[in-house]
Amino acid sequence: MQNIRGLILDMDGVLWRAHQPLGDLPTLFARLDALGIRSVFVTNNATRSVAQYVEKLRSLGVEVTEDRILNSALAAAHALQEALSPGEEVYVLGEEGLAITLKNAGF
């Protein structure tokens, strides 16, 4: 792991399955921190907001900030910001996490 400076980690099915962590996550991330290896967490699941993913990770013993989490809702918000003019309405047909993220992005 000498040359590894960062990791991009999927969450659902990689760090946990259902509500169960897959392995000793607090020890894993303490070790990564000690080695100076930064991690970013990603998921294609938009059912939760980034803040909700922070809480999920914390409930599993992993301290993380929102700027280290990327989900498909954030990608959708960015794409809409690029494609639409400010103030245009968007009808959200999706889970709460998507709606929260789009609202926070100004939609």
C-alpha positions as CSV (number, residue, x, y, z in Angstrom):
1,M,0.0,0.0,0.0
2,Q,3.1,2.2,-0.2
3,N,2.1,3.9,-3.4
4,I,-1.6,4.2,-2.7
5,R,-2.6,7.8,-1.8
6,G,-6.4,7.5,-2.0
7,L,-9.3,5.2,-2.4
8,I,-12.7,5.5,-4.1
9,L,-15.0,3.2,-2.3
10,D,-18.5,2.1,-3.2
11,M,-20.8,1.9,-0.1
12,D,-23.9,-0.3,-0.6
13,G,-22.8,-3.9,-0.9
14,V,-19.1,-3.1,-0.3
15,L,-18.9,-1.4,3.1
16,W,-22.3,-2.8,4.3
17,R,-25.1,-5.1,3.2
18,A,-28.5,-4.2,4.4
19,H,-27.7,-2.8,7.9
20,Q,-24.7,-4.9,8.6
21,P,-21.1,-3.7,8.1
22,L,-18.9,-5.9,6.0
23,G,-15.9,-6.2,8.2
24,D,-14.4,-4.0,11.0
25,L,-14.9,-0.6,9.4
26,P,-13.6,1.5,12.3
27,T,-10.3,-0.4,12.4
28,L,-10.0,-0.3,8.6
29,F,-10.5,3.5,8.4
30,A,-8.3,4.1,11.4
31,R,-5.5,2.2,9.6
32,L,-6.1,4.0,6.4
33,D,-5.9,7.4,8.2
34,A,-2.7,6.3,10.0
35,L,-1.2,5.5,6.6
36,G,-2.3,8.8,5.2
37,I,-4.6,7.2,2.7
38,R,-7.6,9.4,2.0
39,S,-10.9,7.9,1.0
40,V,-13.9,9.1,-1.0
41,F,-17.2,7.3,-0.8
42,V,-19.5,6.8,-3.8
43,T,-22.8,5.2,-4.7
44,N,-25.2,5.1,-7.5
45,N,-28.0,5.0,-4.9
46,A,-30.0,8.3,-4.7
47,T,-32.4,7.1,-2.0
48,R,-30.4,8.9,0.7
49,S,-29.0,12.4,0.8
50,V,-25.3,13.0,1.4
51,A,-26.1,14.0,5.0
52,Q,-28.0,10.7,5.4
53,Y,-24.9,8.8,4.2
54,V,-22.7,10.6,6.7
55,E,-25.1,9.5,9.4
56,K,-25.1,5.9,8.1
57,L,-21.3,5.8,8.0
58,R,-21.1,7.3,11.5
59,S,-23.6,4.6,12.8
60,L,-21.1,2.1,11.5
61,G,-18.2,3.8,13.4
62,V,-16.7,5.7,10.4
63,E,-16.3,9.4,10.8
64,V,-16.6,11.2,7.5
65,T,-17.6,14.7,6.2
66,E,-20.1,15.4,3.4
67,D,-17.4,16.6,1.0
68,R,-16.1,13.0,0.9
69,I,-19.4,11.5,-0.3
70,L,-20.6,11.4,-3.9
71,N,-23.9,9.9,-5.0
72,S,-26.0,9.8,-8.1
73,A,-28.3,12.5,-6.7
74,L,-25.4,14.9,-6.7
75,A,-24.5,13.9,-10.2
76,A,-28.1,14.6,-11.3
77,A,-28.1,18.0,-9.6
78,H,-24.8,18.9,-11.3
79,A,-26.2,17.8,-14.7
80,L,-29.4,19.8,-14.2
81,Q,-27.4,22.9,-13.1
82,E,-25.4,22.6,-16.4
83,A,-28.5,22.0,-18.5
84,L,-31.1,24.4,-17.1
85,S,-31.3,28.1,-16.4
86,P,-31.6,29.3,-12.8
87,G,-35.2,29.2,-11.5
88,E,-36.4,26.5,-13.9
89,E,-38.7,24.0,-12.2
90,V,-37.9,20.3,-12.0
91,Y,-40.5,17.7,-11.1
92,V,-38.8,15.0,-8.9
93,L,-40.1,11.5,-9.3
94,G,-37.8,9.6,-6.9
95,E,-36.8,8.9,-3.3
96,E,-36.4,11.5,-0.5
97,G,-32.6,11.6,-0.9
98,L,-32.9,12.7,-4.5
99,A,-35.6,15.4,-3.7
100,I,-33.5,16.8,-0.8
101,T,-30.4,16.9,-2.9
102,L,-32.1,18.7,-5.8
103,K,-33.8,21.1,-3.4
104,N,-30.4,21.9,-1.9
105,A,-29.1,22.5,-5.4
106,G,-31.8,25.1,-6.0
107,F,-34.4,23.1,-7.8
